[in-house]
C-alpha cells in the first residue's frame, strides 16, 4: 500500500543508490517490503548471496508528525551505538547517505536479518516458544536502556531536547497536540485539563534524572524470529533518550508477564504506574493521528486509539489524588 510517507523511487534511482553503496556487487533481485507503515523499504539480493535492506525516508515535501522529523538519523545513530556498546542482536548498518544528492531523502542499507516478524509467525509457534521470546526481549530491552546520554529527548531534534525530563516530556506532549490541531484531528480529550494534570504530577517525573536509550517500538512486528528462536530487533527509528517506562513492553493495556520477567520487574510502584499512564496517553495520541498523516484507507486505528485514550485519561483523572499535591 502506498502510504503518504512512503517515498517511492524509480527503478533507475534505486539502481543508483545500490551502485553507490555497493559498487563491487552485482544485483540479482530487488523487491519492495510491505509490512512497514512509514519508510519505504526494499530487499536487495546480490549475486554473491548477500542480502541487504534499503530504507528511504519520506520526501521532505510530505508532512509528518513532529516526532517523526529526522528520525532516520536517529535510527542509524542508535543502531550504531547499540552495536558498539551492547550484544543486542540487530541488523548492521552497511551504508548511510543523508546528503539527498541521489534521491530526495536520506537513505541507508542494513544487513538483512534471517527470519520473519513474530507477529506473522505466532500462529506457527507454541505458547512456550512465544513466552520464551518475550522473556528474551524483556532482557534485551533492559540492556538497551542501560545506554545513557547527557540530555533527554529526540536525537535529531534540538527543540525537543533538554536536561530535565519533565520539561522535555511536556514539550513532547505539546508537540503531538499541535500536530493534531494542524490537521483538525479530534483527540477526544481536553488538552487544557491534560496539562493541568501534568503540572500537578510534576513530582512523579523528578526521579528520572538519567537519560536512557528507549527503543519505543519493540512490538511483535519488530521482533524477528526463525524456527522459534529470536534473531533480532528491527526498526530503531523511534529511539529517544528518556524514561525506560516509555517502552512498548510497559504499556498498561498490553503488558506481557514474560517481558516483565525478562526485564526483571515484579511490580511497579504507584509513582511508576502513574508515569506509565502518561506514556500510554502520549503514544495513543500519536496512534490516533497516523491514519491522517500516513493516509490509511480506514480510520480503524483512530477509533481504537481514541477509545483507549479516553479510558486511560479517565483513569488518570480518577487517580490524580495520588500525586500528593
N, C-alpha and C positions, 0 to 999 in steps of 0.2 A: 504494500500500500504506500502511495506517495504522500506521506505526511508533509506538512508545510516546512518543517525544519530539515527534511532530508534533501541534501544538496546533490541532486542527480547530475552526473557528469557525462559528457560524450565519451564514446569508446576511444576516440583519439586522445582526449585529455587523460583518460585513465592509463593509456599506454605510456604517455609522457611521465606520469607520476611513477609508474612502476619502473621504467627505464632509469629515471633519475635516482631512485632509491637503490636499485639493483642492476647496475649496468652490465654486470658479468653473467646474469642469469637469463635463461630463455623461458619465456612464458609458455605454459601448457594450457591453462584454463583459468577463466575468470567468471565469477557469478556473484550476484548480489545476495546478501544475507537479509532475511526479512523479519527476524524476531525482534529487533530493536525498534524503539519508538522515537528516537531523537536524531542521532547522527546516522548518515547512510554508511553502510559497511559492505565490503566485498571480500570474498575469499579468493586469494590469488595462489594458484598452483604453478610450480615451476618444473621444468623437465628433469632437474636433478633430484626430484622427490620432495623438496621442501615446500612448505605452505606458509603463507602469511595472511593476516587480516589487515585490510586497508580501511581506515575510518576517516571520513571527511566531515569537518564541522559545517554547521549551517551557513548559508550565504549571508554575508553581513547585511544585506538588504532585508532579510527576514526578521521580524520582530520576535524576540524570545523573552522569557521571564528574566527578571533582574539577576536571579541567582545563576542563570544559565550562561551569562555573558563570560566569554573567555574560559569556558570550562575545559576545553581541550588542553589548554596549557596546564590547568590543574591536574587533569588526568595523567598526562605524560610525566609531569614532575613527581606526582605522588607515586606512580608505578616505579619510577626510577629510584625514589627514596626508599620505598619498601623493599625493593630488590637488593638495595645496598645494605640495609640495616637488619632485615629480618629474613627468615626462611619460610615465608608465606608463599605458597605456590600461586604464581600469577604469570601472565604472558610477558615475555621480554620485549621491551621497546626496541625495534630494529632501526627505525629511521623516523625523524620528525622534522617537518618543514613548516614553520609558521610564517614564511615570507610572503605567501599569497602571490607568488610570481607565476606559478604554473597552473593554478586554478584560483577561484575567488576566495578560498578559505584555507586555513591551516589544515594539515592532514598528517597522519602518521601510520606507519606499518608496525605491526606487532606479531610476535610468534603466534601461530595457531595452536591452541590447546587441543589435546585429544579429548574426545568425549562430547557430550551434549548437555544442555541445561537440565538441572534437577527437576524443574517444573515439567519438562517434556518426558522425563524418564521415570517419574514417580510411579506411574501405573505398572511399570515393569520391575519395580524393586519391592523387596519385603519391607514390612514395617520396621524390622530390626536394622536393615540397611539404612533406611531413611533416618532413623533415630541416631545411628552412629555418625552419619554425615553431618547432621545438625549439631551433634556434640563436638565434632572436629571443627566445624565452622565457628562455634562459640569460642573454642580455644584459640583459633587463629585470629578471630576478631579482637580478642583481648591483646594479642601480640601487636596487632596494628595500632591499637590505642596506646601502646607503650611509647610510640614515637611522639616526641614533643616539639614545640616550636616557641618562638619568642612572643607571638601575638595570636589573637583569636581571629576567626573569620574565614572568608573565602580567599584562597591563594591568589587568584587572578584579579581581585577587585580591592583596591586600596580603600575605597569608600565604605566597604563592609569589613573593615579590619579594626582592631583595637586591642588594648591591654586588659580591659575589663569585660568579662564575659557577658554580664547583664547588659551593658551598653551595646555590645555587638549584637546580641540576640534581639534586643529591642529594635535595632536598625534593620535586621533581617525581617522581623515581623512587619515593620512599616513598609519595607520594600515590596513584600508579597501582597499587602493590602493595596498599595498604589498600583501594582500590576493589575489587580482585579478591577480597580476603578478605571484604568486606561481602556480596558476592553468591555466595560459595563457588565462585569461578571458579578452576580449576586452571591456572596459567600454565606448569606442567610443568618449571620450573627452580627451583633453590634460591635464595630471596631472601636468606638469610643469607650464602651464598657470594658472591652477587652484590655485596653491599655490602662484603664483604672485598676483592673485586677492585677495586671502585670506590675504596676507600681507598688501595689500592696504586697506582692510576692517578691519584691526585690531581694529580700533577705535570703531566700532559698537558693539563690544563684551565687551568693558570696563565697561559698565553699569551693567553687570551681575557679582555681587560680592558675592552673597549668593547662595551656592549650595543647590538646591531644589530637592526633590524626584520627578523623572519623570518616570511614568509607561511606556510610549513609545510604548504601543501596545494595546491601547483601541480602537479597531475597532469592527464592529458589531459581528464578530466571537467570541470575548472575553467578550461580554455583555450578561448575562443570563437573560431571561425573562420568565414569566409564566402568562398566562391569561392577557397579555398586561401590566403586571407590572414588573418593574425592580427587579431582585432577587439578582444580584451581579456582580462583575467584577472578571475575572479569568486571568491566565497567566501573572504572575508578574515577569517572569524570565529575562526580558529585562530592568528591572529597573536600573536607574543610577542617579547620582547626577549631575544636570546640569541646563540648561535654560528651564523653562516650555514651551517655544515655540517649543521645540522638540516634544511635544505630537502630536500624530496622528491627533487629532482634529484640529490642526493648519496647517496641510499640505495645501499648496496653491491650490493644484489640487483636494482636497477632503474636503473642509471646509463645515460644516453644520451651517446654521444660528441659528438653535436651540441649538446646542452645544455652540456656542459663546455667545448666550443669557444666557444660564445657567451658563457659566463661568463668565459672567459679562463684556464682551468686546464688545464695539460697533464698534470700528475701530482701526486700527493699525497705529502706527507712521511709517514714511518712514524707520527709522532705524530698527524697528521690522519687517517690510515687507522684508527687506534685510536679516535679520538673518533667517527668515522663509525660504527664498530661499536656504540659505546654508544648513539648516537642511533637506530640500527637497532633495538636491543633495546627502547628506550623506545617507539617507535612501534608495534612489533609487539605489545607488551604491551597497548597501547590497542586495537589492531585485534582482538585476541583477545577482548576484553570487549564489543565492540559488539553481538554477537548477543543478549546478555542484556540490556544496558542499553537497547537500542533495540527489542527484540522481533522480531528477524529470524525468518523462517519456518524457516530451516535454520541449522545450525552450521558451514556450509562455511567461512566466513571464520575461525572459531575454529580449525578444524583446519589451514587453510592457514597462519595466523599462528603457531600454536604449533609446527608442524613447522619453519618457518623460524626461529622464535625459538630452538629447541633447537640448530639448525645454527649460528646466529650466536653463541650463548652458548658452544658448544664451540670455535668459532674464537677467541673472546675468551680462553677458558681456555688454549688451546694457544699463544697468543701473549703470555701475561701477562708473560713474562720481558722483553718489550720495555720495560716501564715503568721498568726500571733500578733498582728498589727491592730 
